[in-house]
Structures are given as C-alpha cells and as structure tokens.
C-alpha cells in the first residue's frame, strides 16, 4: 500500500503536458474538431430522420 501511495505522489507531481503552449493549442484544435464532428453528426441525424419519415409517409399515402 505504501508503494501505491508513493506512485500516486510521483504521478501527481509530474509536469502536465497541458501547461505547455503547443499542447494547449493542439488540445484546442482537437476540441474544435470534435465539436464540428458532433455538430455534423447531429445535423445528419436530423435530416436523415426527416427523410425517412417523409419516405414512410409517401408509402402510406400511395399504398
């Protein structure tokens, strides 16, 4: 258990890569890209749902 506490203390004392400017910029770019992908996924889901509902309604109207 003492070894685990030492390992935890060592892990918490190491320098974080997020504090570096290059890492921060790349993290921001990744976040921006993920938001863009998430937005695209939501929009495609909405439009595909509308298209499917429209096609199903056409099947019921013309059957």
LINKASUL-V959394 format. One record per residue. RES is the residue in three letters. OMEGA is omega in radians with two decimals (NA if undefined). NEAR is the number of other ideal C-beta (glycine too) atoms within 8 Angstrom. Layout:
RES|OMEGA|NEAR, RES|OMEGA|NEAR
This chain:
UNK|3.12|4, UNK|3.10|5, UNK|3.12|6, UNK|3.10|7, UNK|3.11|8, UNK|3.12|8, UNK|3.11|8, UNK|3.12|8, UNK|3.12|8, UNK|-3.12|8, UNK|-3.13|7, UNK|-3.11|6, UNK|-3.12|5, UNK|-3.09|6, UNK|3.11|4, UNK|3.13|5, UNK|-3.12|6, UNK|-3.13|7, UNK|-3.12|7, UNK|-3.09|7, UNK|-3.13|5, UNK|3.13|6, UNK|3.12|10, UNK|3.14|10, UNK|3.13|8, UNK|3.06|8, UNK|3.11|9, UNK|3.12|8, UNK|3.11|8, UNK|3.11|8, UNK|3.13|8, UNK|3.13|8, UNK|3.13|8, UNK|3.08|8, UNK|3.12|8, UNK|3.13|8, UNK|3.13|8, UNK|3.12|8, UNK|3.11|8, UNK|3.12|8, UNK|3.14|8, UNK|3.14|8, UNK|3.14|8, UNK|3.10|8, UNK|3.14|8, UNK|-3.11|8, UNK|3.11|8, UNK|3.09|8, UNK|3.10|8, UNK|3.12|8, UNK|-3.14|8, UNK|3.11|8, UNK|3.11|8, UNK|-3.14|8, UNK|3.11|8, UNK|3.11|8, UNK|3.07|8, UNK|3.11|8, UNK|-3.13|8, UNK|-3.13|7, UNK|-3.02|6, UNK|3.11|5, UNK|NA|4
